[in-house]
Amino acid sequence: MIFKLFSRKSRSPAAERLYGEIMAAARRPALFLPPYNVPDTLEGRFDALVLHAFLVVRRLAARPDPAPQLAQDLSDELFRALDRALREMGVGDLAVPKRIAKLAADYNGRRTAYEAALGDGEAALATALARNVYGQAEGQVAAPLARYMLKADAALAEAPFAAFDKGPVPFPAPEEKP
């Protein structure tokens, strides 16, 4: 209790709730089954998390205050959660900062690729997703995921700030069948 007095920054309840919604959307079983086939591995789950977090942060950053601050709080919460997860997996205290730095670089690389690809259409987005999520050069494998991402981006663009601040975030349901 007393340690809260000395913390550098208080945690945002809105960011914690928002992170929980993003995590729930990223863990939907349909994303790991056809037609999406996101690999059900640590890396695949990280990619699903990054995809959803990127879309929310992107939309919040483009809005007027206080949305950019919520985007920053969400990013902080994301990396706090990743730090916790690494420690729970048994990564040593000295290695955690190095792993977090690598995850941050991966997140920023994907963010840059997805931001550029969203402006260039579905084919470009599918290529970026194929490279990052599936480890393939051909975008065909990622076309369903690209369509889902575009649908989610459109839904988030139309959502009021209250959906991000208080919930629920309007992530579309992934299609269950091809």
C-alpha positions in Angstrom: 0.0 0.0 0.0 2.7 2.5 1.0 4.7 1.7 -2.2 1.9 3.3 -4.3 3.1 6.6 -2.8 6.5 6.2 -4.5 5.4 4.9 -7.8 6.4 7.0 -10.8 3.0 6.8 -12.5 -0.3 5.6 -11.3 -2.0 2.9 -13.4 -5.0 3.8 -15.4 -8.1 1.7 -14.7 -9.4 2.5 -18.2 -6.1 1.2 -19.8 -6.2 -1.9 -17.6 -9.8 -2.6 -18.7 -9.0 -1.8 -22.3 -6.0 -4.2 -22.2 -8.3 -6.9 -20.9 -10.7 -6.4 -23.8 -7.8 -6.5 -26.3 -6.4 -9.7 -24.7 -9.9 -11.3 -24.8 -10.2 -10.4 -28.5 -6.7 -11.7 -29.3 -7.5 -15.0 -27.5 -10.6 -15.8 -29.5 -10.2 -19.4 -30.6 -11.5 -18.6 -34.1 -8.3 -16.7 -34.9 -6.3 -19.9 -34.4 -8.6 -22.0 -36.7 -9.4 -21.8 -40.4 -9.6 -19.5 -42.2 -7.2 -17.4 -40.1 -4.8 -20.1 -38.9 -2.8 -17.8 -36.7 -0.1 -20.2 -35.2 -1.1 -21.3 -31.7 2.4 -20.6 -30.4 3.8 -18.0 -28.1 4.8 -16.0 -31.2 1.4 -16.4 -32.8 -0.4 -15.3 -29.6 1.9 -12.3 -29.4 1.0 -11.4 -33.0 -2.7 -11.7 -32.3 -2.2 -9.4 -29.3 -0.1 -6.9 -31.3 -2.7 -6.8 -34.1 -5.5 -5.8 -31.8 -3.4 -3.5 -29.6 -2.1 -1.7 -32.7 -5.6 -1.1 -34.1 -6.8 0.4 -30.8 -3.7 2.5 -30.2 -3.9 3.8 -33.8 -7.4 4.9 -33.4 -6.9 6.5 -30.0 -3.7 8.4 -31.2 -5.7 10.0 -34.0 -8.4 11.4 -31.6 -8.3 14.6 -29.6 -7.4 14.7 -25.9 -7.7 12.7 -23.7 -7.5 9.8 -26.2 -3.7 10.0 -26.9 -3.0 9.7 -23.2 -5.2 6.6 -23.0 -3.2 5.2 -26.0 0.0 5.8 -24.0 -1.4 4.3 -20.8 -2.6 1.3 -22.9 0.9 0.8 -24.4 2.4 1.0 -20.8 -0.1 -1.6 -19.6 0.7 -3.9 -22.6 4.4 -3.9 -21.7 3.7 -4.3 -18.0 1.6 -7.4 -18.8 4.4 -8.7 -21.1 6.9 -8.2 -18.3 4.7 -10.1 -15.9 4.2 -12.9 -18.4 7.9 -13.3 -19.0 8.5 -13.5 -15.2 5.7 -16.0 -14.8 7.3 -18.1 -17.5 10.5 -18.2 -15.5 12.6 -15.7 -17.4 15.3 -14.4 -15.0 15.2 -10.9 -13.7 18.3 -9.9 -15.6 17.0 -11.2 -18.9 13.5 -9.6 -18.7 14.6 -6.1 -19.8 16.4 -7.6 -22.8 13.4 -9.6 -23.8 11.1 -6.6 -23.3 13.4 -4.5 -25.5 13.1 -7.2 -28.2 9.3 -7.4 -27.9 9.1 -3.6 -28.1 11.2 -3.6 -31.3 9.0 -6.4 -32.7 5.9 -4.4 -31.8 7.2 -1.2 -33.4 8.2 -3.0 -36.5 4.8 -4.6 -36.9 3.1 -1.2 -36.1 5.1 0.5 -38.8 4.4 -2.3 -41.4 0.7 -2.4 -40.6 0.3 1.3 -40.6 1.9 1.6 -44.0 -0.1 -1.4 -45.4 -3.5 -0.2 -44.1 -3.1 2.8 -46.4 -2.2 0.6 -49.4 -5.2 -1.8 -49.3 -6.0 -5.4 -48.5 -3.3 -7.0 -50.7 -0.5 -4.9 -49.0 -1.9 -5.7 -45.6 -2.1 -9.4 -46.4 1.6 -9.3 -47.5 2.6 -7.6 -44.2 0.6 -10.0 -42.1 2.0 -13.0 -44.1 5.5 -11.9 -43.4 5.0 -11.1 -39.7 2.4 -13.6 -38.5 3.0 -16.6 -40.8 6.6 -16.1 -41.7 5.8 -16.3 -45.4 6.4 -14.0 -48.3 3.1 -14.7 -50.1 0.1 -12.7 -48.9 -2.5 -15.3 -50.0 -2.3 -17.2 -46.7 -3.1 -14.0 -44.7 -6.0 -12.7 -46.8 -8.7 -13.7 -44.3 -6.8 -12.1 -41.4 -6.3 -8.9 -43.5 -10.0 -8.8 -44.1 -10.7 -9.2 -40.4 -8.2 -6.5 -39.6 -9.7 -4.1 -42.1 -13.2 -4.8 -40.7 -11.9 -4.3 -37.1 -10.2 -1.0 -38.1 -13.4 0.3 -39.7 -15.4 -0.6 -36.6 -13.0 1.1 -34.3 -12.9 4.2 -36.5 -16.7 4.6 -36.0 -16.6 3.9 -32.3 -17.1 6.8 -29.9 -14.4 7.5 -27.3 -16.6 6.1 -24.6 -16.2 2.6 -26.2 -12.5 2.8 -25.5 -12.8 4.6 -22.2 -15.6 2.7 -20.6 -16.1 -0.3 -23.0 -17.0 -2.4 -24.7 -14.6 -2.1 -27.6 -16.5 -3.0 -30.8 -14.1 -5.7 -32.1 -15.9 -7.7 -34.8 -16.3 -11.4 -34.3 -14.0 -13.5 -36.5 -15.7 -15.6 -39.1 -16.0 -19.2 -37.9 -16.0 -20.7 -41.4 -14.0 -20.0 -44.6 
